[in-house]
């Protein structure tokens, strides 16, 4: 990222409220259009493209191979149980490290090759999130067990720590285990991806022994327009269109017939909800907003805001109301 883009990982956004986590996610513009139209977006499994995480994946077409879709089914079931929402069969995926700059970095580099995508910065109540380790979740995708917690805390390439791998391997691949018992142990090991104690530093957080902070993902059952901190669209060249100093992005939605949201380089600026508060000024935008929403697009305009500078001084002359007049002097 360029130096100017780095401001989005600083403290320029409003302070975070206690009990919330500032997350980042890349979603389709069609999803955003639905969210802005209805005020809330609750994904349903039947409405989600089964293999949206991968393209041209041979496993997706082979019933005998495991793929992302099955791993997502498992995660959604975990979230349903942990959040106590039995009807939850899908969710929105977010980057959700405690330190927002990590989330923004991951989202920034995701989805640039796809058209009609938007980068959303959202503040989500922690109680509405189930977080997990992105790297370790790949073991679920591969239908493979996750190493023991203690072996993930240290560098097991070092001779003094290799016994931890041997200990785990003996436990998981015990020859006396039946296939059913081994399968049960494998699925039990997947719970390790929810352990948070390694995430701040991320050292040896995965089999690759990375020294960067962990990539933390989260699933939430829904998001609302009140969760939105910032919306970043793409330029015609496919890059993220960050607002510069003095630029204002106005976003229109047909929520309560017409609602208007304004964003600056510091994120969310102001909003007017419902036609009663928007009709007089923005009523002429209703038709275009509805037409674009039906196409899965978001009606928006970007302006350059300039403060008016007066070149004149206003001076009142005269002794009374009948003879007084206003002079404009340079």
C-alpha positions in Angstrom: 0.0 0.0 0.0 1.1 3.5 -0.6 1.9 6.0 2.1 -1.4 7.8 1.6 -3.4 4.6 2.0 -1.7 4.0 5.4 -3.9 6.6 7.0 -6.7 4.0 7.0 -4.8 1.9 9.4 -4.3 4.8 11.8 -6.6 6.5 14.3 -8.4 8.6 11.7 -11.6 6.7 12.1 -13.9 7.5 15.1 -12.9 5.9 18.4 -14.2 2.3 18.8 -16.9 1.8 21.4 -16.3 -0.6 24.2 -17.6 -4.1 23.4 -17.1 -3.7 19.7 -14.5 -4.9 17.2 -13.5 -3.0 14.1 -13.5 -5.4 11.2 -12.9 -5.3 7.5 -14.5 -7.3 4.7 -14.7 -7.4 0.9 -18.2 -8.0 -0.4 -20.1 -7.8 -3.7 -21.7 -4.5 -4.5 -25.0 -6.4 -4.9 -24.7 -7.5 -1.3 -24.2 -3.8 -0.2 -27.1 -2.7 -2.4 -29.3 -5.2 -0.5 -28.0 -4.1 2.9 -28.6 -0.4 2.1 -32.1 -1.1 0.7 -33.3 -3.2 3.7 -31.2 -1.8 6.5 -29.9 -5.3 7.4 -28.3 -8.2 5.5 -28.8 -11.7 6.8 -27.2 -14.2 4.4 -29.0 -17.6 3.8 -27.1 -20.6 2.6 -29.5 -21.3 -0.2 -28.9 -17.8 -1.6 -25.1 -18.1 -1.5 -23.1 -19.4 -4.4 -22.0 -22.8 -3.1 -18.3 -22.4 -4.1 -17.8 -18.7 -4.0 -14.5 -18.9 -2.2 -12.8 -20.7 -5.2 -12.9 -20.5 -9.0 -12.3 -23.4 -11.3 -11.9 -25.8 -8.3 -11.9 -29.4 -9.4 -12.9 -30.6 -5.9 -16.2 -28.6 -6.2 -17.3 -30.8 -9.1 -16.2 -34.1 -7.5 -18.5 -35.5 -4.9 -15.7 -37.7 -3.6 -13.5 -34.7 -2.8 -13.8 -32.2 0.0 -13.9 -28.5 -0.7 -14.5 -25.1 0.8 -18.2 -25.5 0.8 -18.1 -28.4 3.3 -15.7 -26.5 5.5 -18.1 -23.5 5.5 -21.0 -25.8 6.4 -18.9 -26.9 9.4 -18.1 -23.4 10.4 -21.6 -22.1 10.1 -22.8 -25.0 12.3 -20.2 -24.1 14.9 -21.3 -20.4 14.8 -25.0 -21.5 15.1 -24.2 -23.5 18.3 -21.8 -21.0 19.9 -24.1 -18.0 19.2 -27.3 -19.9 20.1 -29.0 -19.2 16.8 -30.4 -22.6 15.6 -31.7 -21.2 12.3 -28.3 -19.8 11.3 -27.0 -21.7 8.2 -24.7 -19.0 6.8 -22.9 -15.8 7.8 -20.8 -12.9 6.7 -17.0 -13.5 6.8 -14.8 -10.7 8.1 -11.2 -10.1 9.1 -11.4 -9.6 12.9 -8.0 -9.3 14.6 -8.0 -7.1 17.7 -5.7 -4.6 16.0 -7.6 -3.1 13.1 -4.6 -2.4 10.9 -4.2 -6.2 10.4 -7.8 -6.5 9.2 -7.5 -3.6 6.8 -4.3 -5.0 5.3 -5.9 -8.4 4.6 -9.0 -6.8 3.1 -7.0 -4.4 1.0 -5.3 -7.2 -0.7 -8.4 -9.3 -1.2 -10.7 -9.3 -4.2 -8.8 -6.8 -6.4 -9.1 -9.1 -9.3 -12.9 -9.3 -9.1 -15.3 -6.7 -10.5 -18.1 -4.9 -8.6 -16.6 -5.5 -5.1 -16.6 -3.1 -2.2 -14.4 -2.9 0.9 -16.4 -2.4 4.1 -15.2 -1.2 7.5 -17.7 -2.2 10.2 -17.9 -2.1 13.9 -19.5 -5.3 15.2 -20.5 -6.2 18.8 -18.1 -8.9 20.0 -21.0 -11.0 21.2 -22.2 -11.2 17.5 -18.9 -12.6 16.3 -17.3 -16.1 16.3 -13.6 -15.7 15.5 -11.1 -18.3 14.3 -7.6 -18.6 13.0 -7.6 -18.3 9.2 -4.5 -20.5 8.7 -5.7 -23.3 10.9 -9.1 -23.2 9.3 -7.4 -24.5 6.1 -6.9 -27.8 8.0 -10.6 -28.0 8.2 -10.8 -27.3 4.5 -8.3 -30.1 3.9 -10.2 -32.5 6.2 -7.0 -32.9 8.2 -6.4 -32.7 12.0 -5.0 -29.5 13.6 -1.8 -29.9 15.7 -1.9 -29.8 19.4 -2.2 -26.3 21.1 1.2 -26.7 22.9 3.0 -27.6 19.6 1.6 -24.4 18.0 3.1 -22.1 20.6 6.7 -22.9 19.8 9.0 -23.5 16.8 8.8 -27.3 16.4 11.5 -27.2 13.8 13.9 -26.8 16.7 15.3 -30.1 18.0 14.2 -29.4 21.6 10.6 -29.1 20.5 10.2 -31.9 18.1 9.0 -34.2 20.8 5.7 -32.2 20.8 5.1 -33.3 17.2 5.9 -36.9 18.0 3.6 -36.8 21.0 0.7 -35.4 18.9 1.4 -37.8 16.1 1.3 -40.8 18.4 -2.0 -39.5 19.9 -3.7 -38.9 16.6 -2.4 -41.9 14.7 -2.6 -44.5 17.5 -2.8 -47.8 15.8 -5.3 -49.1 18.4 -7.8 -46.4 17.4 -10.7 -47.3 15.2 -11.5 -45.2 12.2 -14.5 -43.7 14.0 -12.3 -42.8 17.0 -9.7 -41.2 14.8 -12.4 -39.2 12.9 -13.7 -38.0 16.3 -10.3 -36.9 17.4 -9.7 -35.1 14.1 -13.0 -33.1 14.5 -12.2 -32.4 18.1 -8.9 -30.9 17.1 -10.6 -28.4 14.8 -11.8 -26.5 17.9 -8.2 -25.4 18.3 -8.8 -22.9 15.5 -11.0 -20.9 17.9 -8.3 -20.5 20.6 -7.3 -16.8 20.9 -4.2 -17.0 23.1 -1.8 -17.1 20.1 -3.4 -14.3 18.0 -1.8 -11.1 19.3 1.8 -12.2 18.2 1.1 -15.0 15.9 4.6 -16.5 16.3 4.5 -20.2 15.2 0.7 -19.9 14.9 0.7 -22.4 12.1 2.7 -25.2 10.5 4.6 -22.6 8.5 6.1 -21.0 11.6 5.1 -17.5 10.5 6.4 -14.6 12.6 3.6 -12.1 11.7 0.5 -11.5 13.6 -2.2 -14.1 13.1 -4.8 -13.7 10.4 -8.0 -13.8 12.4 -11.3 -14.3 10.6 -14.8 -14.1 12.0 -18.3 -15.0 11.0 -21.3 -12.8 12.0 -25.0 -13.8 11.3 -25.9 -10.4 10.0 -24.8 -6.8 9.6 -26.8 -3.6 9.6 -26.4 -0.1 8.2 -25.6 1.1 11.8 -22.5 -1.1 11.7 -21.0 0.7 8.8 -17.9 2.9 9.4 -16.7 3.2 5.9 -17.5 2.1 2.3 -14.7 2.0 -0.2 -15.6 1.4 -3.9 -13.2 0.7 -6.8 -11.9 2.9 -9.4 -12.4 2.2 -13.1 -8.9 0.7 -13.1 -9.8 -1.8 -10.4 -8.0 -0.2 -7.4 -9.6 0.9 -4.2 -10.9 4.5 -4.5 -9.8 6.1 -1.3 -11.2 9.6 -0.7 -8.7 12.4 -0.6 -8.8 15.5 1.5 -11.8 17.6 0.7 -13.7 14.8 -1.1 -17.2 13.7 0.0 -18.8 10.5 -1.2 -22.6 10.6 -1.1 -24.3 7.2 -1.2 -28.1 6.9 -1.8 -30.3 4.0 -0.8 -34.0 3.2 -1.0 -34.2 2.3 2.7 -37.4 3.8 3.9 -37.9 5.1 0.3 -34.8 7.3 0.3 -31.8 7.5 2.7 -28.6 9.4 2.1 -25.2 8.6 3.7 -22.1 10.8 3.4 -18.5 9.7 3.8 -15.2 11.5 4.0 -11.6 10.3 4.2 -12.3 9.7 7.9 -15.2 7.4 7.1 -18.8 7.9 8.0 -19.8 11.6 8.1 -23.5 12.0 8.2 -26.8 10.3 7.3 -30.4 11.2 6.6 -32.9 8.3 7.0 -36.3 8.2 5.2 -37.9 10.4 2.6 -39.2 12.8 5.3 -35.7 14.0 5.9 -34.3 13.6 2.4 -37.2 14.3 0.0 -36.9 18.1 -0.2 -33.2 18.0 -1.2 -32.6 14.6 -2.7 -36.1 13.5 -3.9 -35.0 13.6 -7.6 -32.5 10.7 -6.8 -35.2 8.2 -5.9 -35.8 6.8 -9.4 -32.2 6.2 -10.2 -31.5 4.8 -6.8 -34.2 2.2 -7.2 -33.2 1.3 -10.8 -29.6 0.7 -9.8 -30.5 -1.3 -6.7 -32.6 -3.7 -8.9 -29.4 -4.3 -10.8 -27.4 -4.9 -7.7 -25.6 -1.6 -7.9 -25.3 1.4 -5.5 -26.1 4.9 -6.6 -23.3 7.2 -5.4 -21.6 10.5 -6.2 -18.3 11.9 -5.3 -17.8 15.7 -4.7 -14.9 18.0 -3.9 -15.9 20.1 -1.0 -14.5 23.6 -1.0 -15.0 26.2 1.7 -16.3 29.5 0.4 -14.0 32.3 0.9 -15.4 35.8 0.9 -13.4 38.5 -0.9 -15.5 41.2 0.5 -16.2 42.8 3.9 -19.9 43.6 4.6 -20.3 47.1 6.2 -23.6 48.6 7.3 -24.0 52.4 6.7 -26.7 54.8 7.7 -28.2 56.2 10.9 -31.5 54.4 10.9 -33.5 51.7 9.2 -34.8 54.0 6.5 -31.4 55.3 5.3 -29.3 52.3 6.2 -27.7 50.2 3.4 -25.2 47.4 3.1 -21.8 48.1 1.5 -19.5 45.4 0.1 -15.9 46.5 0.3 -12.8 44.6 -0.9 
